[in-house]
Amino acid sequence: MPVFRENVDFFFEEFIKVSIGGGGDASVWAVGSYQREFILTVIEKKIDSLTINDIVDKPAFFMLQDLMKFSPCWEYDAAALALANQLAISSL
């Protein structure tokens, strides 16, 4: 289920790339928190960093379980996911 922008609790100061493969040039980034869980966005082009300006037009974000259900080919960095989880619960 998507998390719409108006429901996001907060965005991280720095976004975290959590994918390590499986999407070609696309990548998955943790960008903020919704109800103490991190939210993700998929960027369709190869990039090394992501800013709020890059996602300003995105109306919705996703939870990890949603991406895993609909895009099972992604591979994720466990340390990056752990950091995103820590930020999502500690910044409230």
Contacts in CASP RR format, 6 or more apart in sequence:
PFRMAT RR
TARGET T0000
AUTHOR 0000-0000-0000
METHOD contacts of the structure
MODEL  1
MPVFRENVDFFFEEFIKVSIGGGGDASVWAVGSYQREFILTVIEKKIDSL
TINDIVDKPAFFMLQDLMKFSPCWEYDAAALALANQLAISSL
1 63 0 8 1.000
1 66 0 8 1.000
2 60 0 8 1.000
2 61 0 8 1.000
2 62 0 8 1.000
2 66 0 8 1.000
3 34 0 8 1.000
3 39 0 8 1.000
3 60 0 8 1.000
3 61 0 8 1.000
3 62 0 8 1.000
3 63 0 8 1.000
4 59 0 8 1.000
4 60 0 8 1.000
5 58 0 8 1.000
5 59 0 8 1.000
5 60 0 8 1.000
5 61 0 8 1.000
7 34 0 8 1.000
8 32 0 8 1.000
8 33 0 8 1.000
8 34 0 8 1.000
8 39 0 8 1.000
8 61 0 8 1.000
9 32 0 8 1.000
9 33 0 8 1.000
9 34 0 8 1.000
9 35 0 8 1.000
9 36 0 8 1.000
9 92 0 8 1.000
10 32 0 8 1.000
10 33 0 8 1.000
10 91 0 8 1.000
10 92 0 8 1.000
11 31 0 8 1.000
11 32 0 8 1.000
11 52 0 8 1.000
12 30 0 8 1.000
12 31 0 8 1.000
12 32 0 8 1.000
12 33 0 8 1.000
12 84 0 8 1.000
12 87 0 8 1.000
12 91 0 8 1.000
15 29 0 8 1.000
15 30 0 8 1.000
15 31 0 8 1.000
15 32 0 8 1.000
15 49 0 8 1.000
15 50 0 8 1.000
15 51 0 8 1.000
16 29 0 8 1.000
16 30 0 8 1.000
16 80 0 8 1.000
16 83 0 8 1.000
16 84 0 8 1.000
16 87 0 8 1.000
17 27 0 8 1.000
17 28 0 8 1.000
17 29 0 8 1.000
17 50 0 8 1.000
17 77 0 8 1.000
17 80 0 8 1.000
18 28 0 8 1.000
18 29 0 8 1.000
18 30 0 8 1.000
18 40 0 8 1.000
18 76 0 8 1.000
18 77 0 8 1.000
18 80 0 8 1.000
18 81 0 8 1.000
18 84 0 8 1.000
19 26 0 8 1.000
19 27 0 8 1.000
19 28 0 8 1.000
19 29 0 8 1.000
19 74 0 8 1.000
19 75 0 8 1.000
19 76 0 8 1.000
19 77 0 8 1.000
20 75 0 8 1.000
20 76 0 8 1.000
20 77 0 8 1.000
21 27 0 8 1.000
21 74 0 8 1.000
21 75 0 8 1.000
22 73 0 8 1.000
22 74 0 8 1.000
22 75 0 8 1.000
23 71 0 8 1.000
23 73 0 8 1.000
23 74 0 8 1.000
25 44 0 8 1.000
25 45 0 8 1.000
25 46 0 8 1.000
26 42 0 8 1.000
26 43 0 8 1.000
26 44 0 8 1.000
26 45 0 8 1.000
26 46 0 8 1.000
27 42 0 8 1.000
27 43 0 8 1.000
27 46 0 8 1.000
27 47 0 8 1.000
28 40 0 8 1.000
28 41 0 8 1.000
28 42 0 8 1.000
28 43 0 8 1.000
28 67 0 8 1.000
28 74 0 8 1.000
28 76 0 8 1.000
29 40 0 8 1.000
29 41 0 8 1.000
29 42 0 8 1.000
29 43 0 8 1.000
29 50 0 8 1.000
30 38 0 8 1.000
30 39 0 8 1.000
30 40 0 8 1.000
30 80 0 8 1.000
30 81 0 8 1.000
30 83 0 8 1.000
30 84 0 8 1.000
30 87 0 8 1.000
30 88 0 8 1.000
31 39 0 8 1.000
31 40 0 8 1.000
31 41 0 8 1.000
31 50 0 8 1.000
31 55 0 8 1.000
31 61 0 8 1.000
32 38 0 8 1.000
32 39 0 8 1.000
32 61 0 8 1.000
32 84 0 8 1.000
32 87 0 8 1.000
32 88 0 8 1.000
33 39 0 8 1.000
33 87 0 8 1.000
33 88 0 8 1.000
33 89 0 8 1.000
33 91 0 8 1.000
33 92 0 8 1.000
34 61 0 8 1.000
34 63 0 8 1.000
36 88 0 8 1.000
36 89 0 8 1.000
36 92 0 8 1.000
37 63 0 8 1.000
37 64 0 8 1.000
37 85 0 8 1.000
37 88 0 8 1.000
38 64 0 8 1.000
38 81 0 8 1.000
38 84 0 8 1.000
38 85 0 8 1.000
38 87 0 8 1.000
38 88 0 8 1.000
39 61 0 8 1.000
39 62 0 8 1.000
39 63 0 8 1.000
39 88 0 8 1.000
40 61 0 8 1.000
40 62 0 8 1.000
40 63 0 8 1.000
40 64 0 8 1.000
40 67 0 8 1.000
41 55 0 8 1.000
41 58 0 8 1.000
41 61 0 8 1.000
41 62 0 8 1.000
42 62 0 8 1.000
42 67 0 8 1.000
42 71 0 8 1.000
43 50 0 8 1.000
43 54 0 8 1.000
47 54 0 8 1.000
64 76 0 8 1.000
64 81 0 8 1.000
67 74 0 8 1.000
68 74 0 8 1.000
END
